[in-house]
Amino acid sequence: MFLKPIARDVGFDKEKEALSYIKKLKYKILTTNFATKFGEIDIVAKDKDTLVFIEVKYRKSLYAGTPQEAVTFAKQQKIIKSAIVYIKKNNIKSDIRFDIIAIYNNEIELIQSAFIPDCAQFYI
């Protein structure tokens, strides 16, 4: 019998919490779990006229740091490369932003413009 890893179930539940949270903020959800060869973007949404790529991070303890600290430079680069794929695939011409939703101790924090890509990355 195959059992799904508990961590994946928790991650899925926390992503659902994040979706509910940003819907209350009037974000329009465009897609979830957008996967590319570079990695995955948890949520792609619109906040008014801005396209937002959202990484959801959960921590049950702060032993390994805060949720937002888990979005390392290497992770940011994977998200940015995946965002470029999304932008090109969908011919996006709007402003973009990279947010993090940090979940810890039953609290949700939205960190807007959590990281900013090097503009040169978008000219590949």
NORVENBEL-V139106 format. One record per residue. RES is the residue in one letter. PSI is psi in radians with two decimals (999 if undefined). OMEGA is omega in whole degrees, 0 to 359 (none if undefined). D_CENTER is the distance of its C-alpha to the mean C-alpha in Angstrom with 2 decimals. Layout:
res:RES psi:PSI omega:OMEGA d_center:D_CENTER
res:RES psi:PSI omega:OMEGA d_center:D_CENTER
//
This chain:
res:M psi:2.41 omega:181 d_center:32.04
res:F psi:2.21 omega:176 d_center:28.33
res:L psi:2.32 omega:177 d_center:26.14
res:K psi:2.51 omega:178 d_center:22.36
res:P psi:2.44 omega:180 d_center:20.99
res:I psi:-0.69 omega:181 d_center:20.51
res:A psi:-0.68 omega:180 d_center:17.31
res:R psi:-0.67 omega:177 d_center:15.68
res:D psi:-0.76 omega:179 d_center:17.17
res:V psi:-0.78 omega:179 d_center:15.88
res:G psi:-0.74 omega:179 d_center:12.26
res:F psi:-0.78 omega:179 d_center:12.84
res:D psi:-0.72 omega:181 d_center:14.51
res:K psi:-0.61 omega:176 d_center:11.90
res:E psi:-0.64 omega:176 d_center:9.28
res:K psi:-0.71 omega:176 d_center:12.36
res:E psi:-0.77 omega:180 d_center:12.96
res:A psi:-0.73 omega:178 d_center:9.68
res:L psi:-0.81 omega:179 d_center:10.57
res:S psi:-0.73 omega:180 d_center:14.04
res:Y psi:-0.85 omega:183 d_center:13.27
res:I psi:-0.43 omega:173 d_center:11.68
res:K psi:-0.66 omega:177 d_center:14.43
res:K psi:-0.46 omega:178 d_center:16.90
res:L psi:0.08 omega:177 d_center:15.75
res:K psi:0.38 omega:171 d_center:16.65
res:Y psi:2.56 omega:174 d_center:13.41
res:K psi:2.10 omega:181 d_center:14.19
res:I psi:2.20 omega:178 d_center:11.92
res:L psi:-0.76 omega:178 d_center:12.46
res:T psi:2.81 omega:175 d_center:10.97
res:T psi:2.69 omega:177 d_center:8.96
res:N psi:0.90 omega:177 d_center:8.73
res:F psi:1.95 omega:186 d_center:9.69
res:A psi:2.42 omega:174 d_center:11.62
res:T psi:3.13 omega:177 d_center:13.65
res:K psi:-0.28 omega:181 d_center:16.13
res:F psi:-0.47 omega:184 d_center:13.88
res:G psi:-2.78 omega:185 d_center:11.08
res:E psi:2.52 omega:172 d_center:8.35
res:I psi:2.18 omega:185 d_center:5.17
res:D psi:-0.87 omega:183 d_center:4.39
res:I psi:2.36 omega:170 d_center:5.16
res:V psi:2.21 omega:185 d_center:7.30
res:A psi:2.98 omega:174 d_center:9.63
res:K psi:2.30 omega:172 d_center:12.64
res:D psi:1.73 omega:189 d_center:13.74
res:K psi:-2.00 omega:181 d_center:17.38
res:D psi:0.17 omega:183 d_center:17.81
res:T psi:2.28 omega:174 d_center:14.59
res:L psi:2.24 omega:186 d_center:11.91
res:V psi:2.23 omega:174 d_center:8.46
res:F psi:2.14 omega:188 d_center:5.32
res:I psi:2.23 omega:173 d_center:2.58
res:E psi:2.23 omega:179 d_center:1.83
res:V psi:2.20 omega:179 d_center:4.98
res:K psi:2.33 omega:180 d_center:8.11
res:Y psi:2.48 omega:173 d_center:11.61
res:R psi:2.30 omega:176 d_center:14.97
res:K psi:-0.31 omega:173 d_center:18.33
res:S psi:2.89 omega:180 d_center:20.15
res:L psi:0.25 omega:180 d_center:19.85
res:Y psi:-0.74 omega:181 d_center:22.02
res:A psi:0.24 omega:180 d_center:19.44
res:G psi:3.06 omega:180 d_center:17.98
res:T psi:2.83 omega:178 d_center:15.50
res:P psi:-0.77 omega:183 d_center:11.97
res:Q psi:-0.49 omega:177 d_center:10.80
res:E psi:-0.34 omega:178 d_center:13.51
res:A psi:-0.22 omega:177 d_center:11.99
res:V psi:1.38 omega:184 d_center:9.54
res:T psi:2.99 omega:177 d_center:12.69
res:F psi:-0.74 omega:179 d_center:13.90
res:A psi:-0.73 omega:178 d_center:14.06
res:K psi:-0.72 omega:178 d_center:10.44
res:Q psi:-0.74 omega:181 d_center:9.67
res:Q psi:-0.67 omega:177 d_center:12.33
res:K psi:-0.73 omega:179 d_center:10.99
res:I psi:-0.76 omega:180 d_center:7.73
res:I psi:-0.79 omega:179 d_center:10.36
res:K psi:-0.69 omega:178 d_center:12.78
res:S psi:-0.64 omega:177 d_center:10.78
res:A psi:-0.68 omega:178 d_center:10.13
res:I psi:-0.73 omega:177 d_center:13.89
res:V psi:-0.81 omega:180 d_center:14.70
res:Y psi:-0.80 omega:181 d_center:13.08
res:I psi:-0.82 omega:181 d_center:14.90
res:K psi:-0.73 omega:181 d_center:18.10
res:K psi:-0.62 omega:184 d_center:18.12
res:N psi:0.15 omega:177 d_center:17.84
res:N psi:0.89 omega:183 d_center:19.94
res:I psi:2.38 omega:179 d_center:17.73
res:K psi:0.21 omega:184 d_center:19.78
res:S psi:3.03 omega:173 d_center:17.95
res:D psi:2.68 omega:178 d_center:16.39
res:I psi:2.81 omega:180 d_center:12.75
res:R psi:2.65 omega:178 d_center:10.45
res:F psi:1.99 omega:182 d_center:7.42
res:D psi:2.80 omega:172 d_center:6.47
res:I psi:2.36 omega:168 d_center:5.83
res:I psi:2.01 omega:181 d_center:7.22
res:A psi:2.22 omega:181 d_center:9.93
res:I psi:2.17 omega:178 d_center:12.32
res:Y psi:2.39 omega:175 d_center:15.79
res:N psi:0.73 omega:180 d_center:19.26
res:N psi:0.35 omega:176 d_center:18.39
res:E psi:2.44 omega:178 d_center:16.93
res:I psi:2.28 omega:177 d_center:13.61
res:E psi:2.19 omega:175 d_center:12.77
res:L psi:2.14 omega:178 d_center:10.62
res:I psi:1.75 omega:180 d_center:10.65
res:Q psi:2.54 omega:181 d_center:10.90
res:S psi:0.83 omega:183 d_center:11.35
res:A psi:-0.56 omega:173 d_center:10.28
res:F psi:2.70 omega:184 d_center:11.26
res:I psi:2.18 omega:181 d_center:13.34
res:P psi:2.76 omega:171 d_center:14.13
res:D psi:2.14 omega:184 d_center:17.78
res:C psi:-0.51 omega:181 d_center:19.01
res:A psi:-0.45 omega:181 d_center:21.16
res:Q psi:-0.41 omega:184 d_center:18.31
res:F psi:0.07 omega:179 d_center:18.30
res:Y psi:0.69 omega:179 d_center:21.98
res:I psi:999 omega:none d_center:21.98
//
